[in-house]
Amino acid sequence: MQRISNRADLDRAVVRLCESAPAMASIAAQSGEIPLRLRPGGFEGLAEVITGQLISKQAAASIFARIKAACDPLTPEAFLALSPETRAGLGLTRAKQASLEAIALAILDGRLDLARVAEMPSGEAIAALTVHRGIGPWTAEVYLMFSAGHIDIFPAGDLALRAAAAQAFSLGRRPDIDALRTLAEDWRPCRAVAARILWAYYARVMKKDVLPVG
């Protein structure tokens, strides 16, 4: 399976996508440098995605910095060793604390092997992740894009992508998830590249400071 592992991989994939989808080439031309945004894999990478669910970029960065300061390195064992009081002081909601605890336990008892998941085809990997508490489709898709380098994933539930697509393609209103997934079919097998282009468009053209927003 082709992956995005570095800037050269992304640049080649951008060229490939823009050659096959002229409309996306026009959007990319307006969007400046397309962000690579690779993250660590494993528990640390998944914890970062979960931390950022439904909150601003600034809030997510602040909370995740606290988590990393409390757990150095950020491993399942280190997170589970935190006292309830320490976890409560990190800024995570109770639901996110419970999700990270459940995921840490699943990794340690062998029910969740993130290295193995990363090597699965994208559909199988999403299914393997979303059986666990706190991991919905958006979280699974964003993790696989940025922590496992999957190239043909598109998190259609992302609010920024929906807003960017509405403006870039003059849709009149934000497409719903199903409509955006249908639109993204034209960008196979580089849908994760299309997502990066639309996030860059959202940031540069629409003047929004953005992380993937579930």
Secondary structure, DSSP 8 states (H G I E B T S, - for coil): --B--SHHHHHHHHHHHHHH-HHHHHHHHHS-S--------HHHHHHHHHHTTTS-HHHHHHHHHHHHHHSSS--HHHHHHS-HHHHHTTT--HHHHHHHHHHHHHHHTTS--HHHHHHS-HHHHHHHHHTSTT--HHHHHHHHHHHS-BSS---TT-HHHHHHHHHHTT-SS---HHHHHHHHGGGTT-HHHHHHHHHHHHHHTS--------
